[in-house]
Amino acid sequence: MIQPRIDKLFGNVDCRYALVIVAAKRARQINNYHHQLGEGTFEELPPLVESRSKNYLTMALEEIAEGKIKYSYQS
């Protein structure tokens, strides 16, 4: 079962496309943050939620579900 639930995620995004793009970009940022820990540089934000999961995409989805991630459309 997917955690967090899809219906909880759609409370903070307006469509599936936005959910996929925002979650993928945030998962990449979390991944980059963890790789930078060994180098001593911190250009990316650390995870914004405490998660039992080690999966970066799950962490990103949990951040979206809790409303910690905001996005806007740019043209």
mmCIF file of the N, C-alpha and C atoms, coordinates in Angstrom:
data_MODEL
# 
_entry.id   MODEL 
# 
loop_
_atom_site.group_PDB 
_atom_site.id 
_atom_site.type_symbol 
_atom_site.label_atom_id 
_atom_site.label_alt_id 
_atom_site.label_comp_id 
_atom_site.label_asym_id 
_atom_site.label_entity_id 
_atom_site.label_seq_id 
_atom_site.pdbx_PDB_ins_code 
_atom_site.Cartn_x 
_atom_site.Cartn_y 
_atom_site.Cartn_z 
_atom_site.occupancy 
_atom_site.B_iso_or_equiv 
_atom_site.pdbx_formal_charge 
_atom_site.auth_seq_id 
_atom_site.auth_comp_id 
_atom_site.auth_asym_id 
_atom_site.auth_atom_id 
_atom_site.pdbx_PDB_model_num 
ATOM 1   N N  . MET A 1 1  ? 0.835  -1.170 0.000   1.00 0.00 ? 1  MET A N  1 
ATOM 2   C CA . MET A 1 1  ? 0.000  0.000  0.000   1.00 0.00 ? 1  MET A CA 1 
ATOM 3   C C  . MET A 1 1  ? 0.891  1.250  0.000   1.00 0.00 ? 1  MET A C  1 
ATOM 4   N N  . ILE A 1 2  ? 0.517  2.225  -0.778  1.00 0.00 ? 2  ILE A N  1 
ATOM 5   C CA . ILE A 1 2  ? 1.286  3.452  -0.903  1.00 0.00 ? 2  ILE A CA 1 
ATOM 6   C C  . ILE A 1 2  ? 1.033  4.334  0.324   1.00 0.00 ? 2  ILE A C  1 
ATOM 7   N N  . GLN A 1 3  ? 2.104  4.802  0.913   1.00 0.00 ? 3  GLN A N  1 
ATOM 8   C CA . GLN A 1 3  ? 2.011  5.716  2.048   1.00 0.00 ? 3  GLN A CA 1 
ATOM 9   C C  . GLN A 1 3  ? 2.763  6.977  1.705   1.00 0.00 ? 3  GLN A C  1 
ATOM 10  N N  . PRO A 1 4  ? 2.305  8.146  1.876   1.00 0.00 ? 4  PRO A N  1 
ATOM 11  C CA . PRO A 1 4  ? 0.954  8.487  2.317   1.00 0.00 ? 4  PRO A CA 1 
ATOM 12  C C  . PRO A 1 4  ? -0.062 8.245  1.216   1.00 0.00 ? 4  PRO A C  1 
ATOM 13  N N  . ARG A 1 5  ? -1.331 8.192  1.605   1.00 0.00 ? 5  ARG A N  1 
ATOM 14  C CA . ARG A 1 5  ? -2.398 7.889  0.651   1.00 0.00 ? 5  ARG A CA 1 
ATOM 15  C C  . ARG A 1 5  ? -2.527 8.992  -0.394  1.00 0.00 ? 5  ARG A C  1 
ATOM 16  N N  . ILE A 1 6  ? -2.919 8.590  -1.590  1.00 0.00 ? 6  ILE A N  1 
ATOM 17  C CA . ILE A 1 6  ? -3.052 9.504  -2.727  1.00 0.00 ? 6  ILE A CA 1 
ATOM 18  C C  . ILE A 1 6  ? -4.051 10.619 -2.429  1.00 0.00 ? 6  ILE A C  1 
ATOM 19  N N  . ASP A 1 7  ? -5.169 10.293 -1.793  1.00 0.00 ? 7  ASP A N  1 
ATOM 20  C CA . ASP A 1 7  ? -6.171 11.333 -1.519  1.00 0.00 ? 7  ASP A CA 1 
ATOM 21  C C  . ASP A 1 7  ? -5.629 12.397 -0.567  1.00 0.00 ? 7  ASP A C  1 
ATOM 22  N N  . LYS A 1 8  ? -4.725 12.032 0.329   1.00 0.00 ? 8  LYS A N  1 
ATOM 23  C CA . LYS A 1 8  ? -4.103 13.019 1.216   1.00 0.00 ? 8  LYS A CA 1 
ATOM 24  C C  . LYS A 1 8  ? -3.124 13.897 0.435   1.00 0.00 ? 8  LYS A C  1 
ATOM 25  N N  . LEU A 1 9  ? -2.449 13.320 -0.558  1.00 0.00 ? 9  LEU A N  1 
ATOM 26  C CA . LEU A 1 9  ? -1.507 14.078 -1.384  1.00 0.00 ? 9  LEU A CA 1 
ATOM 27  C C  . LEU A 1 9  ? -2.224 15.106 -2.258  1.00 0.00 ? 9  LEU A C  1 
ATOM 28  N N  . PHE A 1 10 ? -3.398 14.748 -2.777  1.00 0.00 ? 10 PHE A N  1 
ATOM 29  C CA . PHE A 1 10 ? -4.114 15.654 -3.660  1.00 0.00 ? 10 PHE A CA 1 
ATOM 30  C C  . PHE A 1 10 ? -4.707 16.854 -2.921  1.00 0.00 ? 10 PHE A C  1 
ATOM 31  N N  . GLY A 1 11 ? -4.644 16.863 -1.620  1.00 0.00 ? 11 GLY A N  1 
ATOM 32  C CA . GLY A 1 11 ? -5.059 18.046 -0.875  1.00 0.00 ? 11 GLY A CA 1 
ATOM 33  C C  . GLY A 1 11 ? -4.056 19.181 -1.015  1.00 0.00 ? 11 GLY A C  1 
ATOM 34  N N  . ASN A 1 12 ? -2.810 18.857 -1.416  1.00 0.00 ? 12 ASN A N  1 
ATOM 35  C CA . ASN A 1 12 ? -1.750 19.866 -1.507  1.00 0.00 ? 12 ASN A CA 1 
ATOM 36  C C  . ASN A 1 12 ? -1.242 20.098 -2.928  1.00 0.00 ? 12 ASN A C  1 
ATOM 37  N N  . VAL A 1 13 ? -1.700 19.326 -3.882  1.00 0.00 ? 13 VAL A N  1 
ATOM 38  C CA . VAL A 1 13 ? -1.361 19.541 -5.297  1.00 0.00 ? 13 VAL A CA 1 
ATOM 39  C C  . VAL A 1 13 ? -2.646 19.490 -6.100  1.00 0.00 ? 13 VAL A C  1 
ATOM 40  N N  . ASP A 1 14 ? -2.616 20.072 -7.285  1.00 0.00 ? 14 ASP A N  1 
ATOM 41  C CA . ASP A 1 14 ? -3.863 20.160 -8.039  1.00 0.00 ? 14 ASP A CA 1 
ATOM 42  C C  . ASP A 1 14 ? -4.037 19.088 -9.112  1.00 0.00 ? 14 ASP A C  1 
ATOM 43  N N  . CYS A 1 15 ? -2.976 18.359 -9.470  1.00 0.00 ? 15 CYS A N  1 
ATOM 44  C CA . CYS A 1 15 ? -3.118 17.307 -10.470 1.00 0.00 ? 15 CYS A CA 1 
ATOM 45  C C  . CYS A 1 15 ? -1.991 16.282 -10.322 1.00 0.00 ? 15 CYS A C  1 
ATOM 46  N N  . ARG A 1 16 ? -2.158 15.143 -10.943 1.00 0.00 ? 16 ARG A N  1 
ATOM 47  C CA . ARG A 1 16 ? -1.157 14.074 -10.862 1.00 0.00 ? 16 ARG A CA 1 
ATOM 48  C C  . ARG A 1 16 ? 0.174  14.507 -11.463 1.00 0.00 ? 16 ARG A C  1 
ATOM 49  N N  . TYR A 1 17 ? 0.127  15.241 -12.543 1.00 0.00 ? 17 TYR A N  1 
ATOM 50  C CA . TYR A 1 17 ? 1.351  15.702 -13.191 1.00 0.00 ? 17 TYR A CA 1 
ATOM 51  C C  . TYR A 1 17 ? 2.180  16.547 -12.229 1.00 0.00 ? 17 TYR A C  1 
ATOM 52  N N  . ALA A 1 18 ? 1.555  17.479 -11.553 1.00 0.00 ? 18 ALA A N  1 
ATOM 53  C CA . ALA A 1 18 ? 2.260  18.329 -10.592 1.00 0.00 ? 18 ALA A CA 1 
ATOM 54  C C  . ALA A 1 18 ? 2.828  17.478 -9.458  1.00 0.00 ? 18 ALA A C  1 
ATOM 55  N N  . LEU A 1 19 ? 2.076  16.502 -8.993  1.00 0.00 ? 19 LEU A N  1 
ATOM 56  C CA . LEU A 1 19 ? 2.547  15.625 -7.925  1.00 0.00 ? 19 LEU A CA 1 
ATOM 57  C C  . LEU A 1 19 ? 3.812  14.883 -8.345  1.00 0.00 ? 19 LEU A C  1 
ATOM 58  N N  . VAL A 1 20 ? 3.819  14.341 -9.537  1.00 0.00 ? 20 VAL A N  1 
ATOM 59  C CA . VAL A 1 20 ? 4.983  13.592 -10.032 1.00 0.00 ? 20 VAL A CA 1 
ATOM 60  C C  . VAL A 1 20 ? 6.194  14.499 -10.159 1.00 0.00 ? 20 VAL A C  1 
ATOM 61  N N  . ILE A 1 21 ? 6.029  15.652 -10.755 1.00 0.00 ? 21 ILE A N  1 
ATOM 62  C CA . ILE A 1 21 ? 7.152  16.569 -10.974 1.00 0.00 ? 21 ILE A CA 1 
ATOM 63  C C  . ILE A 1 21 ? 7.707  17.091 -9.654  1.00 0.00 ? 21 ILE A C  1 
ATOM 64  N N  . VAL A 1 22 ? 6.834  17.541 -8.761  1.00 0.00 ? 22 VAL A N  1 
ATOM 65  C CA . VAL A 1 22 ? 7.276  18.099 -7.476  1.00 0.00 ? 22 VAL A CA 1 
ATOM 66  C C  . VAL A 1 22 ? 7.957  17.023 -6.636  1.00 0.00 ? 22 VAL A C  1 
ATOM 67  N N  . ALA A 1 23 ? 7.382  15.823 -6.583  1.00 0.00 ? 23 ALA A N  1 
ATOM 68  C CA . ALA A 1 23 ? 7.975  14.746 -5.787  1.00 0.00 ? 23 ALA A CA 1 
ATOM 69  C C  . ALA A 1 23 ? 9.330  14.320 -6.356  1.00 0.00 ? 23 ALA A C  1 
ATOM 70  N N  . ALA A 1 24 ? 9.452  14.225 -7.672  1.00 0.00 ? 24 ALA A N  1 
ATOM 71  C CA . ALA A 1 24 ? 10.717 13.814 -8.280  1.00 0.00 ? 24 ALA A CA 1 
ATOM 72  C C  . ALA A 1 24 ? 11.816 14.849 -8.038  1.00 0.00 ? 24 ALA A C  1 
ATOM 73  N N  . LYS A 1 25 ? 11.486 16.129 -8.192  1.00 0.00 ? 25 LYS A N  1 
ATOM 74  C CA . LYS A 1 25 ? 12.486 17.176 -7.956  1.00 0.00 ? 25 LYS A CA 1 
ATOM 75  C C  . LYS A 1 25 ? 12.921 17.206 -6.500  1.00 0.00 ? 25 LYS A C  1 
ATOM 76  N N  . ARG A 1 26 ? 11.967 17.060 -5.585  1.00 0.00 ? 26 ARG A N  1 
ATOM 77  C CA . ARG A 1 26 ? 12.320 17.084 -4.162  1.00 0.00 ? 26 ARG A CA 1 
ATOM 78  C C  . ARG A 1 26 ? 13.133 15.849 -3.773  1.00 0.00 ? 26 ARG A C  1 
ATOM 79  N N  . ALA A 1 27 ? 12.802 14.689 -4.332  1.00 0.00 ? 27 ALA A N  1 
ATOM 80  C CA . ALA A 1 27 ? 13.569 13.472 -4.058  1.00 0.00 ? 27 ALA A CA 1 
ATOM 81  C C  . ALA A 1 27 ? 15.013 13.636 -4.533  1.00 0.00 ? 27 ALA A C  1 
ATOM 82  N N  . ARG A 1 28 ? 15.202 14.290 -5.684  1.00 0.00 ? 28 ARG A N  1 
ATOM 83  C CA . ARG A 1 28 ? 16.553 14.564 -6.176  1.00 0.00 ? 28 ARG A CA 1 
ATOM 84  C C  . ARG A 1 28 ? 17.307 15.492 -5.233  1.00 0.00 ? 28 ARG A C  1 
ATOM 85  N N  . GLN A 1 29 ? 16.624 16.501 -4.701  1.00 0.00 ? 29 GLN A N  1 
ATOM 86  C CA . GLN A 1 29 ? 17.252 17.420 -3.755  1.00 0.00 ? 29 GLN A CA 1 
ATOM 87  C C  . GLN A 1 29 ? 17.673 16.685 -2.478  1.00 0.00 ? 29 GLN A C  1 
ATOM 88  N N  . ILE A 1 30 ? 16.821 15.809 -1.973  1.00 0.00 ? 30 ILE A N  1 
ATOM 89  C CA . ILE A 1 30 ? 17.163 15.042 -0.773  1.00 0.00 ? 30 ILE A CA 1 
ATOM 90  C C  . ILE A 1 30 ? 18.345 14.125 -1.048  1.00 0.00 ? 30 ILE A C  1 
ATOM 91  N N  . ASN A 1 31 ? 18.352 13.495 -2.208  1.00 0.00 ? 31 ASN A N  1 
ATOM 92  C CA . ASN A 1 31 ? 19.470 12.633 -2.607  1.00 0.00 ? 31 ASN A CA 1 
ATOM 93  C C  . ASN A 1 31 ? 20.769 13.430 -2.658  1.00 0.00 ? 31 ASN A C  1 
ATOM 94  N N  . ASN A 1 32 ? 20.734 14.600 -3.273  1.00 0.00 ? 32 ASN A N  1 
ATOM 95  C CA . ASN A 1 32 ? 21.929 15.448 -3.357  1.00 0.00 ? 32 ASN A CA 1 
ATOM 96  C C  . ASN A 1 32 ? 22.395 15.876 -1.966  1.00 0.00 ? 32 ASN A C  1 
ATOM 97  N N  . TYR A 1 33 ? 21.459 16.179 -1.084  1.00 0.00 ? 33 TYR A N  1 
ATOM 98  C CA . TYR A 1 33 ? 21.808 16.569 0.279   1.00 0.00 ? 33 TYR A CA 1 
ATOM 99  C C  . TYR A 1 33 ? 22.579 15.443 0.973   1.00 0.00 ? 33 TYR A C  1 
ATOM 100 N N  . HIS A 1 34 ? 22.090 14.220 0.850   1.00 0.00 ? 34 HIS A N  1 
ATOM 101 C CA . HIS A 1 34 ? 22.756 13.091 1.510   1.00 0.00 ? 34 HIS A CA 1 
ATOM 102 C C  . HIS A 1 34 ? 24.134 12.817 0.918   1.00 0.00 ? 34 HIS A C  1 
ATOM 103 N N  . HIS A 1 35 ? 24.311 13.057 -0.363  1.00 0.00 ? 35 HIS A N  1 
ATOM 104 C CA . HIS A 1 35 ? 25.627 12.875 -0.980  1.00 0.00 ? 35 HIS A CA 1 
ATOM 105 C C  . HIS A 1 35 ? 26.592 13.980 -0.554  1.00 0.00 ? 35 HIS A C  1 
ATOM 106 N N  . GLN A 1 36 ? 26.083 15.165 -0.253  1.00 0.00 ? 36 GLN A N  1 
ATOM 107 C CA . GLN A 1 36 ? 26.923 16.289 0.148   1.00 0.00 ? 36 GLN A CA 1 
ATOM 108 C C  . GLN A 1 36 ? 27.368 16.192 1.605   1.00 0.00 ? 36 GLN A C  1 
ATOM 109 N N  . LEU A 1 37 ? 26.722 15.363 2.397   1.00 0.00 ? 37 LEU A N  1 
ATOM 110 C CA . LEU A 1 37 ? 27.094 15.244 3.809   1.00 0.00 ? 37 LEU A CA 1 
ATOM 111 C C  . LEU A 1 37 ? 28.552 14.837 3.968   1.00 0.00 ? 37 LEU A C  1 
ATOM 112 N N  . GLY A 1 38 ? 29.022 13.924 3.137   1.00 0.00 ? 38 GLY A N  1 
ATOM 113 C CA . GLY A 1 38 ? 30.408 13.472 3.213   1.00 0.00 ? 38 GLY A CA 1 
ATOM 114 C C  . GLY A 1 38 ? 31.395 14.511 2.720   1.00 0.00 ? 38 GLY A C  1 
ATOM 115 N N  . GLU A 1 39 ? 30.956 15.397 1.843   1.00 0.00 ? 39 GLU A N  1 
ATOM 116 C CA . GLU A 1 39 ? 31.836 16.406 1.266   1.00 0.00 ? 39 GLU A CA 1 
ATOM 117 C C  . GLU A 1 39 ? 31.910 17.671 2.120   1.00 0.00 ? 39 GLU A C  1 
ATOM 118 N N  . GLY A 1 40 ? 30.962 17.853 3.018   1.00 0.00 ? 40 GLY A N  1 
ATOM 119 C CA . GLY A 1 40 ? 30.962 19.030 3.874   1.00 0.00 ? 40 GLY A CA 1 
ATOM 120 C C  . GLY A 1 40 ? 30.307 20.252 3.260   1.00 0.00 ? 40 GLY A C  1 
ATOM 121 N N  . THR A 1 41 ? 29.677 20.108 2.104   1.00 0.00 ? 41 THR A N  1 
ATOM 122 C CA . THR A 1 41 ? 28.950 21.228 1.487   1.00 0.00 ? 41 THR A CA 1 
ATOM 123 C C  . THR A 1 41 ? 27.458 20.983 1.654   1.00 0.00 ? 41 THR A C  1 
ATOM 124 N N  . PHE A 1 42 ? 26.712 22.035 1.908   1.00 0.00 ? 42 PHE A N  1 
ATOM 125 C CA . PHE A 1 42 ? 25.277 21.904 2.132   1.00 0.00 ? 42 PHE A CA 1 
ATOM 126 C C  . PHE A 1 42 ? 24.524 22.904 1.273   1.00 0.00 ? 42 PHE A C  1 
ATOM 127 N N  . GLU A 1 43 ? 24.376 22.600 -0.007  1.00 0.00 ? 43 GLU A N  1 
ATOM 128 C CA . GLU A 1 43 ? 23.655 23.485 -0.914  1.00 0.00 ? 43 GLU A CA 1 
ATOM 129 C C  . GLU A 1 43 ? 22.171 23.147 -0.974  1.00 0.00 ? 43 GLU A C  1 
ATOM 130 N N  . GLU A 1 44 ? 21.802 21.924 -0.602  1.00 0.00 ? 44 GLU A N  1 
ATOM 131 C CA . GLU A 1 44 ? 20.411 21.489 -0.657  1.00 0.00 ? 44 GLU A CA 1 
ATOM 132 C C  . GLU A 1 44 ? 19.818 21.478 0.746   1.00 0.00 ? 44 GLU A C  1 
ATOM 133 N N  . LEU A 1 45 ? 18.485 21.545 0.819   1.00 0.00 ? 45 LEU A N  1 
ATOM 134 C CA . LEU A 1 45 ? 17.787 21.486 2.099   1.00 0.00 ? 45 LEU A CA 1 
ATOM 135 C C  . LEU A 1 45 ? 17.727 20.047 2.603   1.00 0.00 ? 45 LEU A C  1 
ATOM 136 N N  . PRO A 1 46 ? 17.874 19.852 3.904   1.00 0.00 ? 46 PRO A N  1 
ATOM 137 C CA . PRO A 1 46 ? 17.718 18.495 4.453   1.00 0.00 ? 46 PRO A CA 1 
ATOM 138 C C  . PRO A 1 46 ? 16.250 18.089 4.397   1.00 0.00 ? 46 PRO A C  1 
ATOM 139 N N  . PRO A 1 47 ? 15.947 16.817 4.615   1.00 0.00 ? 47 PRO A N  1 
ATOM 140 C CA . PRO A 1 47 ? 14.546 16.396 4.660   1.00 0.00 ? 47 PRO A CA 1 
ATOM 141 C C  . PRO A 1 47 ? 13.775 17.199 5.707   1.00 0.00 ? 47 PRO A C  1 
ATOM 142 N N  . LEU A 1 48 ? 12.566 17.591 5.381   1.00 0.00 ? 48 LEU A N  1 
ATOM 143 C CA . LEU A 1 48 ? 11.757 18.451 6.245   1.00 0.00 ? 48 LEU A CA 1 
ATOM 144 C C  . LEU A 1 48 ? 10.849 17.676 7.196   1.00 0.00 ? 48 LEU A C  1 
ATOM 145 N N  . VAL A 1 49 ? 10.855 16.340 7.091   1.00 0.00 ? 49 VAL A N  1 
ATOM 146 C CA . VAL A 1 49 ? 10.038 15.495 7.960   1.00 0.00 ? 49 VAL A CA 1 
ATOM 147 C C  . VAL A 1 49 ? 10.896 14.364 8.511   1.00 0.00 ? 49 VAL A C  1 
ATOM 148 N N  . GLU A 1 50 ? 10.490 13.859 9.662   1.00 0.00 ? 50 GLU A N  1 
ATOM 149 C CA . GLU A 1 50 ? 11.119 12.655 10.211  1.00 0.00 ? 50 GLU A CA 1 
ATOM 150 C C  . GLU A 1 50 ? 10.433 11.467 9.547   1.00 0.00 ? 50 GLU A C  1 
ATOM 151 N N  . SER A 1 51 ? 11.212 10.607 8.918   1.00 0.00 ? 51 SER A N  1 
ATOM 152 C CA . SER A 1 51 ? 10.648 9.488  8.191   1.00 0.00 ? 51 SER A CA 1 
ATOM 153 C C  . SER A 1 51 ? 11.314 8.186  8.616   1.00 0.00 ? 51 SER A C  1 
ATOM 154 N N  . ARG A 1 52 ? 10.525 7.130  8.684   1.00 0.00 ? 52 ARG A N  1 
ATOM 155 C CA . ARG A 1 52 ? 11.099 5.816  8.954   1.00 0.00 ? 52 ARG A CA 1 
ATOM 156 C C  . ARG A 1 52 ? 11.688 5.225  7.689   1.00 0.00 ? 52 ARG A C  1 
ATOM 157 N N  . SER A 1 53 ? 11.305 5.752  6.554   1.00 0.00 ? 53 SER A N  1 
ATOM 158 C CA . SER A 1 53 ? 11.747 5.241  5.266   1.00 0.00 ? 53 SER A CA 1 
ATOM 159 C C  . SER A 1 53 ? 13.116 5.806  4.888   1.00 0.00 ? 53 SER A C  1 
ATOM 160 N N  . LYS A 1 54 ? 13.891 5.007  4.195   1.00 0.00 ? 54 LYS A N  1 
ATOM 161 C CA . LYS A 1 54 ? 15.173 5.456  3.663   1.00 0.00 ? 54 LYS A CA 1 
ATOM 162 C C  . LYS A 1 54 ? 15.039 5.841  2.189   1.00 0.00 ? 54 LYS A C  1 
ATOM 163 N N  . ASN A 1 55 ? 13.839 5.689  1.646   1.00 0.00 ? 55 ASN A N  1 
ATOM 164 C CA . ASN A 1 55 ? 13.577 5.992  0.241   1.00 0.00 ? 55 ASN A CA 1 
ATOM 165 C C  . ASN A 1 55 ? 13.323 7.490  0.091   1.00 0.00 ? 55 ASN A C  1 
ATOM 166 N N  . TYR A 1 56 ? 14.091 8.131  -0.777  1.00 0.00 ? 56 TYR A N  1 
ATOM 167 C CA . TYR A 1 56 ? 13.992 9.580  -0.944  1.00 0.00 ? 56 TYR A CA 1 
ATOM 168 C C  . TYR A 1 56 ? 12.655 10.009 -1.529  1.00 0.00 ? 56 TYR A C  1 
ATOM 169 N N  . LEU A 1 57 ? 12.097 9.210  -2.414  1.00 0.00 ? 57 LEU A N  1 
ATOM 170 C CA . LEU A 1 57 ? 10.796 9.551  -2.992  1.00 0.00 ? 57 LEU A CA 1 
ATOM 171 C C  . LEU A 1 57 ? 9.701  9.486  -1.929  1.00 0.00 ? 57 LEU A C  1 
ATOM 172 N N  . THR A 1 58 ? 9.766  8.503  -1.048  1.00 0.00 ? 58 THR A N  1 
ATOM 173 C CA . THR A 1 58 ? 8.798  8.420  0.040   1.00 0.00 ? 58 THR A CA 1 
ATOM 174 C C  . THR A 1 58 ? 8.917  9.625  0.956   1.00 0.00 ? 58 THR A C  1 
ATOM 175 N N  . MET A 1 59 ? 10.145 10.044 1.244   1.00 0.00 ? 59 MET A N  1 
ATOM 176 C CA . MET A 1 59 ? 10.346 11.245 2.067   1.00 0.00 ? 59 MET A CA 1 
ATOM 177 C C  . MET A 1 59 ? 9.720  12.461 1.397   1.00 0.00 ? 59 MET A C  1 
ATOM 178 N N  . ALA A 1 60 ? 9.923  12.587 0.094   1.00 0.00 ? 60 ALA A N  1 
ATOM 179 C CA . ALA A 1 60 ? 9.361  13.720 -0.649  1.00 0.00 ? 60 ALA A CA 1 
ATOM 180 C C  . ALA A 1 60 ? 7.837  13.687 -0.607  1.00 0.00 ? 60 ALA A C  1 
ATOM 181 N N  . LEU A 1 61 ? 7.234  12.513 -0.769  1.00 0.00 ? 61 LEU A N  1 
ATOM 182 C CA . LEU A 1 61 ? 5.780  12.400 -0.728  1.00 0.00 ? 61 LEU A CA 1 
ATOM 183 C C  . LEU A 1 61 ? 5.246  12.725 0.665   1.00 0.00 ? 61 LEU A C  1 
ATOM 184 N N  . GLU A 1 62 ? 5.967  12.334 1.702   1.00 0.00 ? 62 GLU A N  1 
ATOM 185 C CA . GLU A 1 62 ? 5.549  12.668 3.064   1.00 0.00 ? 62 GLU A CA 1 
ATOM 186 C C  . GLU A 1 62 ? 5.605  14.184 3.292   1.00 0.00 ? 62 GLU A C  1 
ATOM 187 N N  . GLU A 1 63 ? 6.622  14.836 2.738   1.00 0.00 ? 63 GLU A N  1 
ATOM 188 C CA . GLU A 1 63 ? 6.711  16.301 2.849   1.00 0.00 ? 63 GLU A CA 1 
ATOM 189 C C  . GLU A 1 63 ? 5.534  16.978 2.152   1.00 0.00 ? 63 GLU A C  1 
ATOM 190 N N  . ILE A 1 64 ? 5.166  16.466 0.986   1.00 0.00 ? 64 ILE A N  1 
ATOM 191 C CA . ILE A 1 64 ? 4.028  17.030 0.253   1.00 0.00 ? 64 ILE A CA 1 
ATOM 192 C C  . ILE A 1 64 ? 2.738  16.812 1.035   1.00 0.00 ? 64 ILE A C  1 
ATOM 193 N N  . ALA A 1 65 ? 2.550  15.623 1.594   1.00 0.00 ? 65 ALA A N  1 
ATOM 194 C CA . ALA A 1 65 ? 1.333  15.310 2.347   1.00 0.00 ? 65 ALA A CA 1 
ATOM 195 C C  . ALA A 1 65 ? 1.182  16.205 3.571   1.00 0.00 ? 65 ALA A C  1 
ATOM 196 N N  . GLU A 1 66 ? 2.296  16.569 4.201   1.00 0.00 ? 66 GLU A N  1 
ATOM 197 C CA . GLU A 1 66 ? 2.241  17.422 5.386   1.00 0.00 ? 66 GLU A CA 1 
ATOM 198 C C  . GLU A 1 66 ? 2.204  18.907 5.040   1.00 0.00 ? 66 GLU A C  1 
ATOM 199 N N  . GLY A 1 67 ? 2.252  19.243 3.753   1.00 0.00 ? 67 GLY A N  1 
ATOM 200 C CA . GLY A 1 67 ? 2.175  20.642 3.333   1.00 0.00 ? 67 GLY A CA 1 
ATOM 201 C C  . GLY A 1 67 ? 3.476  21.404 3.499   1.00 0.00 ? 67 GLY A C  1 
ATOM 202 N N  . LYS A 1 68 ? 4.590  20.715 3.598   1.00 0.00 ? 68 LYS A N  1 
ATOM 203 C CA . LYS A 1 68 ? 5.895  21.363 3.785   1.00 0.00 ? 68 LYS A CA 1 
ATOM 204 C C  . LYS A 1 68 ? 6.475  21.870 2.470   1.00 0.00 ? 68 LYS A C  1 
ATOM 205 N N  . ILE A 1 69 ? 5.968  21.370 1.347   1.00 0.00 ? 69 ILE A N  1 
ATOM 206 C CA . ILE A 1 69 ? 6.467  21.741 0.017   1.00 0.00 ? 69 ILE A CA 1 
ATOM 207 C C  . ILE A 1 69 ? 5.423  22.586 -0.696  1.00 0.00 ? 69 ILE A C  1 
ATOM 208 N N  . LYS A 1 70 ? 5.817  23.734 -1.165  1.00 0.00 ? 70 LYS A N  1 
ATOM 209 C CA . LYS A 1 70 ? 4.949  24.609 -1.954  1.00 0.00 ? 70 LYS A CA 1 
ATOM 210 C C  . LYS A 1 70 ? 5.556  24.757 -3.343  1.00 0.00 ? 70 LYS A C  1 
ATOM 211 N N  . TYR A 1 71 ? 4.732  24.914 -4.340  1.00 0.00 ? 71 TYR A N  1 
ATOM 212 C CA . TYR A 1 71 ? 5.214  25.072 -5.714  1.00 0.00 ? 71 TYR A CA 1 
ATOM 213 C C  . TYR A 1 71 ? 4.332  26.061 -6.441  1.00 0.00 ? 71 TYR A C  1 
ATOM 214 N N  . SER A 1 72 ? 4.846  26.540 -7.555  1.00 0.00 ? 72 SER A N  1 
ATOM 215 C CA . SER A 1 72 ? 4.049  27.425 -8.411  1.00 0.00 ? 72 SER A CA 1 
ATOM 216 C C  . SER A 1 72 ? 4.419  27.149 -9.856  1.00 0.00 ? 72 SER A C  1 
ATOM 217 N N  . TYR A 1 73 ? 3.499  27.414 -10.733 1.00 0.00 ? 73 TYR A N  1 
ATOM 218 C CA . TYR A 1 73 ? 3.735  27.234 -12.157 1.00 0.00 ? 73 TYR A CA 1 
ATOM 219 C C  . TYR A 1 73 ? 4.460  28.447 -12.719 1.00 0.00 ? 73 TYR A C  1 
ATOM 220 N N  . GLN A 1 74 ? 5.452  28.193 -13.563 1.00 0.00 ? 74 GLN A N  1 
ATOM 221 C CA . GLN A 1 74 ? 6.168  29.267 -14.235 1.00 0.00 ? 74 GLN A CA 1 
ATOM 222 C C  . GLN A 1 74 ? 6.053  29.055 -15.728 1.00 0.00 ? 74 GLN A C  1 
ATOM 223 N N  . SER A 1 75 ? 5.922  30.113 -16.464 1.00 0.00 ? 75 SER A N  1 
ATOM 224 C CA . SER A 1 75 ? 5.809  29.988 -17.914 1.00 0.00 ? 75 SER A CA 1 
ATOM 225 C C  . SER A 1 75 ? 7.084  30.409 -18.602 1.00 0.00 ? 75 SER A C  1 
# 
